[in-house]
Amino acid sequence: MSRRAVVIGAGQAGMLAAAALSRAVDEVVVLDRDGLPDGPEYRKGLPQGRHAHLLMPGGQRAMAELLPEVDLRERLLAAGAHDVPLASGMVALTPEGWLHRWRHDEHRVITCSRALLDHVVRATVVEQTGVEIRRAEAVGLLGTRERVLGVRATTTEPTTGSSEVADLDADFVVDASGRGSRSVRWLAELGIDGVTEETVDAGLCNATRIYRVPEGAERFPMTLVQADPYAGAPGRSATVVPIEGNRWMVSLAGSRGGEPPSDPDGFLQYTLDLPHPLVGQLIEHAEPLTEIAVSRSTSNARRYLEKLRAWPEGLLVLGDALATFNPVYGQGMAVAALGARALDEELRRGDLAPGLGRRVQRAAARSVEAAWAMSVGQDVWFPDVRGRGPNAVDRLVTRYTRRLTKAATGSYAACAALWDVTGLTEGPTRLLRPGALLSTLNGPLLPPLSGPPLTPYERGVLNGLAARAS
């Protein structure tokens, strides 16, 4: 008898989960309420889609394991994405000072628009696995508190607007429907309640505009001016990320009370008023290609589903449906990929064996926990944060991580430890290994920088931009 899996949501978490399931069942159906574009275009159901995204090393590794027959990284680069080595290809001002740059390339991120990344991943999964994507909105789960048996979905006829409700039987269901997931309500309808939820909201607002890269500036590094959560003032930050099409994606972020403006003059002035005006100097005379996109859907929110005493067979919740993070830290896509990889690993051990959903739910929670600790551990320090403020554990951890970050401004060993954890290739215990502890105790080995560590070429780019304007 043939077996079917249904995945709710055609985003990163959903498509990667579908790839994992395709090796264990005869049919995988992905449901998404949006009409999906044929190319790398933005879609309505992704509020953060127009802002800067980084594909962290941990996410890249997980994707490579889920799609071993193709080189997904090479496909992204061929489509115009950029491969950025953090040590040498990034200029970053942290709350503890400027990072020195190093001749190392172990830690690399991929930068491109979210629209391009989604398109390449979706097209690759469909090509390699033959999963079917249907435009439909899931409105409930079928089954009992012991076992989920499928999904109830609504389809809408585009021309007439008429709707039809249908039941889709399934041997396994994955809810990857994103931040707006109704999994808690659906579980309650099955008789499972008591889900613990937590939200930490710093009131972050994102504002993003895309610019044409000025002639001669094509090799300028990715640039970050990070917010300072510990200053007792609203956080303000800016990021310049190279994306496909010879463009810069410039994303500003401000916590409650420090939100970036949505008008062009205010947008520019915001960058010039940061602790260093480097981002403003880059874009002041660059050609804008878009209007300014603003989004406020940025809170950290978590559902502790792995702690429920009862869990139905045949159900799994992944991605933003399980936990969302402040997008400034760039970890959401990697956490989604790691959750799908956990599903793949369990399927390889025992196919659709009893307890599969419960085991993967617990495994996915471990990846969530690492990202949650990093994101919330900083957001709780911003003024007017909602949900909770810093507790005793936060204060202890922050003292150590601030000292480690200070060391990282002039120590590659400290940088490598931080990037291993923030890139989700290793867990937080990496920061407690002897090498990281020694680096923290020693502090920065190089003197602090008074300004951005730019090469002669990069200083020439800035001088050239200023000269053209005058």
Disulfide bonds with the S-S distance in Angstrom:
none
